[in-house]
Amino acid sequence: MKETPSIVYPLKVQAIRSKGQTPKLYVYFPQALAAAINLEAGELVQWELLDRGELHLLRHQPPRVFYQKTVRDESEN
């Protein structure tokens, strides 16, 4: 069976520091990756910690996948 190649998006963890508060760490989701999985603003997600080097992002209600049948032009044959 053929394995699907992984897509890699390197990111930097960013810190937001508010006066008198502990810094909050943020990871921004690249638009291309969000579009590829139909991730939308406001969607509820959670992190699953697998070990110190790996996290999984879990979606509570991933969108249903709809496949669109394409019609081939007869002149392509």
Secondary structure, DSSP 8 states (H G I E B T S, - for coil): -------------EEE--TTS--EEE----HHHHHHTT--TT--EEEEEEETTEEEEEESS------------GGG-
